[in-house]
Amino acid sequence: MNSIYEWLYEHYAEPRLSNAQFSSVYHIQCQEWQAVAENLSRHDRLLSFDLMDTLRHDWGALAFACGVQAGLALAADLKP
């Protein structure tokens, strides 16, 4: 992935997404995951939190990059 997309995601999209109001389904899933994680050992709990953060960051950056590319492609097709 182009590093500019990752930079844009980290400095523009991710802060806005982390402060956004998420759907109730997402909120419930997060609560359930955290409840399950509480039953793990400290080491496994840290690993699971790191894994979730990594997945959220990597997939978020990739989705953002795909959205930017799709938007650019659509804008290129527009005739003035």
NORDAZI-V197031 format. One record per residue. PSI is psi in radians with two decimals (* if undefined). OMEGA is omega in degrees with one decimal (none if undefined). BURIAL is # if it has 16 or more other C-alpha atoms within 10 Angstrom, else .. Layout:
BEGIN
psi=PSI omega=OMEGA burial=BURIAL
psi=PSI omega=OMEGA burial=BURIAL
END
This chain:
BEGIN
psi=2.49 omega=178.6 burial=.
psi=2.34 omega=-176.2 burial=.
psi=-0.42 omega=178.9 burial=.
psi=-0.62 omega=177.9 burial=.
psi=-0.73 omega=179.5 burial=#
psi=-0.73 omega=178.4 burial=#
psi=-0.80 omega=178.9 burial=.
psi=-0.75 omega=179.5 burial=.
psi=-0.85 omega=-177.1 burial=#
psi=-0.63 omega=-174.4 burial=.
psi=-0.28 omega=-177.3 burial=.
psi=-1.00 omega=-172.3 burial=.
psi=-0.84 omega=-174.5 burial=.
psi=-0.79 omega=178.6 burial=#
psi=-0.62 omega=179.6 burial=.
psi=-0.65 omega=179.3 burial=.
psi=-0.63 omega=-178.6 burial=.
psi=-0.40 omega=177.9 burial=.
psi=-0.10 omega=-176.2 burial=.
psi=2.73 omega=173.9 burial=.
psi=2.08 omega=-179.8 burial=.
psi=2.82 omega=179.7 burial=.
psi=2.76 omega=-178.7 burial=.
psi=-0.56 omega=178.6 burial=.
psi=-0.79 omega=178.9 burial=.
psi=-0.75 omega=-179.7 burial=.
psi=-0.74 omega=179.3 burial=.
psi=-0.73 omega=178.7 burial=.
psi=-0.70 omega=177.8 burial=.
psi=-0.73 omega=178.6 burial=.
psi=-0.74 omega=179.3 burial=.
psi=-0.75 omega=-179.9 burial=.
psi=-0.73 omega=179.8 burial=.
psi=-0.63 omega=177.8 burial=.
psi=-0.72 omega=177.9 burial=.
psi=-0.71 omega=-178.8 burial=.
psi=-0.50 omega=179.3 burial=#
psi=-0.42 omega=-179.6 burial=.
psi=-0.09 omega=179.5 burial=.
psi=2.82 omega=174.1 burial=.
psi=2.84 omega=-178.5 burial=.
psi=-0.77 omega=-179.8 burial=.
psi=-0.84 omega=180.0 burial=.
psi=-0.62 omega=177.9 burial=.
psi=-0.77 omega=177.3 burial=#
psi=-0.72 omega=177.0 burial=.
psi=-0.72 omega=-179.0 burial=.
psi=-0.70 omega=176.9 burial=#
psi=-0.72 omega=177.7 burial=.
psi=-0.74 omega=179.2 burial=.
psi=-0.81 omega=-179.6 burial=.
psi=-0.72 omega=178.5 burial=.
psi=-0.70 omega=178.9 burial=.
psi=-0.79 omega=178.5 burial=.
psi=-0.77 omega=-179.7 burial=.
psi=-0.75 omega=-179.3 burial=.
psi=-0.87 omega=-175.8 burial=#
psi=-0.82 omega=179.9 burial=.
psi=-0.61 omega=177.5 burial=.
psi=-0.77 omega=179.4 burial=#
psi=-0.70 omega=179.5 burial=#
psi=-0.76 omega=178.0 burial=#
psi=-0.71 omega=177.9 burial=.
psi=-0.80 omega=-179.7 burial=#
psi=-0.74 omega=178.4 burial=#
psi=-0.69 omega=177.7 burial=.
psi=-0.72 omega=178.0 burial=.
psi=-0.79 omega=-179.9 burial=.
psi=-0.72 omega=177.8 burial=.
psi=-0.72 omega=177.7 burial=.
psi=-0.72 omega=176.9 burial=.
psi=-0.70 omega=179.0 burial=.
psi=-0.74 omega=178.2 burial=.
psi=-0.72 omega=-179.6 burial=.
psi=-0.56 omega=179.8 burial=.
psi=-0.48 omega=-180.0 burial=.
psi=-0.24 omega=-179.4 burial=.
psi=2.39 omega=178.2 burial=.
psi=2.33 omega=-177.5 burial=.
psi=* omega=none burial=.
END
